[in-house]
Amino acid sequence: QIKPPFPFSPAAEVAGVIESVGAGVTDLKVGDRVVASCGHNGARDKIALPANTIVKIPDNLDYDRAAGIIIIYGTALHALEDRASPKPGETLAVLGAAGGTGLAACELGKLMGLKVIACASSDEKLAFAKQHGAELTLNYAKEDLKEGLRKLTDGKGADIVFDPVGGSYAEAALRS
């Protein structure tokens, strides 16, 4: 964990409108809608950042969602690509599938050609996850997670378990 010296403000991701650009900056202009990752000090009205850390965003993407993309999708992508090394056709069980990184894992898993099983604690959350790439769902408030995953995978269990939640469900998912 990074502990910057005082004074500092939290927030690593920022989104907004460019008010000014420095000399030599040619790919950004005043009025551009942008997002960036700054590490810390993002919870401010204004922030100055190097141009190479800033990315333009489309008009139909609101600032809150844009700022959340960097860490949420970056975390899910790192976990899947760099840790799980998925192969198309493998089964991905996503715990906490309706949360930020869970939804990102559902979407990214589908794009990677994985069979995505969304696992969450309510039917509403599962319906939401299904809209974001989940092929199958498992409500672990109603059904045993370990047995449910075995049933959905014909007794094989999930090839990959994505667990941003931790706690008692992690072991059950891994043992499926």
C-alpha positions in Angstrom: 0.0 0.0 0.0 1.3 3.4 -0.9 1.4 6.0 1.9 2.1 9.4 0.3 3.5 12.2 2.5 1.0 14.8 3.8 -0.7 16.8 2.6 -2.4 14.5 0.1 -5.9 13.5 -0.9 -7.2 10.0 -1.8 -8.5 8.9 -5.2 -6.3 7.3 -7.9 -8.7 7.8 -10.8 -10.0 11.1 -12.2 -12.2 12.1 -15.0 -13.2 15.5 -16.2 -12.7 18.3 -18.8 -9.3 19.7 -19.8 -9.0 23.4 -18.8 -5.5 24.0 -20.1 -2.6 22.2 -21.7 1.1 22.7 -21.5 3.5 23.7 -24.2 4.1 20.9 -26.8 0.9 19.0 -26.0 -0.7 18.3 -29.3 -3.0 15.3 -28.8 -5.2 17.0 -26.1 -7.0 20.3 -26.1 -9.1 22.5 -23.9 -12.6 21.0 -23.6 -11.6 17.4 -24.2 -13.4 14.9 -21.9 -10.7 12.7 -20.3 -9.8 10.1 -17.7 -6.5 9.4 -16.0 -4.9 7.5 -13.2 -2.8 9.7 -10.9 -1.9 7.3 -8.0 -3.3 9.7 -5.3 -4.5 13.3 -5.0 -7.4 12.8 -7.3 -10.0 14.0 -4.8 -9.6 17.6 -5.8 -11.4 20.2 -7.9 -8.5 20.5 -10.3 -5.3 18.4 -10.9 -2.3 18.8 -13.2 -1.1 15.6 -14.9 1.4 14.6 -17.6 -0.3 14.4 -20.9 0.9 10.8 -21.5 -1.2 9.7 -18.5 -4.5 11.1 -19.9 -7.0 9.3 -22.2 -9.9 10.9 -24.1 -13.3 9.4 -23.4 -16.4 9.4 -25.6 -19.3 11.8 -24.9 -21.7 8.9 -24.0 -19.5 7.7 -21.1 -20.2 9.6 -17.8 -17.3 10.7 -15.6 -18.1 8.3 -12.7 -18.0 5.2 -14.9 -14.9 6.4 -16.8 -13.0 6.9 -13.5 -14.0 3.5 -12.4 -12.8 1.7 -15.5 -9.1 1.9 -14.9 -8.9 0.1 -11.5 -11.9 -2.1 -11.9 -11.2 -3.5 -15.3 -7.5 -3.3 -14.8 -7.8 -5.5 -11.7 -10.1 -8.0 -13.5 -7.9 -8.2 -16.6 -4.7 -8.7 -14.5 -6.3 -11.5 -12.5 -7.6 -13.3 -15.6 -4.8 -12.8 -18.1 -1.7 -12.6 -15.8 -2.8 -15.0 -13.1 -5.3 -17.5 -14.6 -3.9 -17.7 -18.1 -7.4 -18.7 -19.5 -7.9 -20.8 -22.6 -11.1 -20.4 -24.7 -13.7 -22.9 -23.7 -12.6 -23.0 -20.1 -15.2 -22.4 -17.3 -14.9 -19.3 -15.2 -16.8 -19.0 -11.9 -17.1 -15.4 -10.8 -18.0 -14.8 -7.1 -19.5 -11.5 -6.3 -20.5 -11.3 -9.9 -22.7 -8.2 -9.6 -19.9 -6.0 -8.1 -17.5 -3.9 -10.0 -14.6 -6.3 -10.6 -17.1 -9.2 -10.7 -19.0 -7.6 -13.6 -15.8 -6.7 -15.3 -14.6 -10.4 -15.0 -18.0 -11.6 -16.5 -17.6 -9.2 -19.5 -13.9 -9.9 -20.0 -14.3 -13.7 -19.5 -17.0 -13.7 -22.3 -14.6 -11.7 -24.6 -11.9 -14.3 -23.8 -14.2 -17.1 -24.9 -14.8 -18.5 -21.5 -18.0 -20.1 -20.2 -18.9 -17.7 -17.4 -20.8 -18.8 -14.3 -22.0 -15.8 -12.3 -22.2 -16.5 -8.6 -24.1 -14.0 -6.3 -26.4 -13.8 -3.4 -29.7 -12.7 -5.2 -31.6 -13.4 -8.3 -31.5 -9.7 -9.1 -27.7 -9.6 -9.0 -27.5 -12.7 -11.2 -29.9 -11.2 -13.8 -27.6 -8.1 -13.9 -24.5 -10.3 -14.3 -26.2 -12.2 -17.1 -26.7 -8.9 -19.0 -22.9 -8.5 -18.7 -21.7 -11.8 -20.2 -22.6 -14.5 -17.7 -23.8 -17.6 -19.5 -24.9 -19.5 -16.3 -25.8 -18.3 -12.8 -25.7 -19.7 -9.3 -27.4 -18.1 -6.3 -25.3 -19.1 -3.3 -27.9 -17.8 -0.9 -30.2 -20.5 -2.1 -27.9 -23.3 -3.3 -24.7 -24.8 -1.9 -21.9 -23.2 -3.9 -19.6 -26.2 -4.1 -22.4 -28.6 -5.2 -23.9 -26.0 -7.5 -20.7 -25.4 -9.4 -20.2 -29.2 -9.7 -23.7 -29.5 -11.1 -23.2 -26.7 -13.7 -19.8 -28.1 -14.8 -20.9 -31.8 -15.1 -18.9 -32.7 -12.0 -15.7 -31.2 -13.2 -15.7 -27.9 -11.2 -14.7 -24.5 -12.6 -11.4 -24.2 -14.4 -10.9 -20.7 -13.0 -12.4 -19.1 -9.9 -12.4 -15.3 -9.8 -13.1 -14.3 -6.2 -13.0 -10.5 -5.3 -15.0 -11.2 -2.1 -13.0 -13.8 -0.1 -14.4 -15.4 3.0 -16.3 -18.7 3.3 -17.3 -18.9 -0.4 -13.7 -19.0 -1.6 -12.9 -22.5 -0.3 -16.2 -23.9 -1.5 -15.6 -22.6 -5.0 -12.0 -23.9 -5.1 -13.1 -27.3 -3.9 -15.9 -27.6 -6.4 
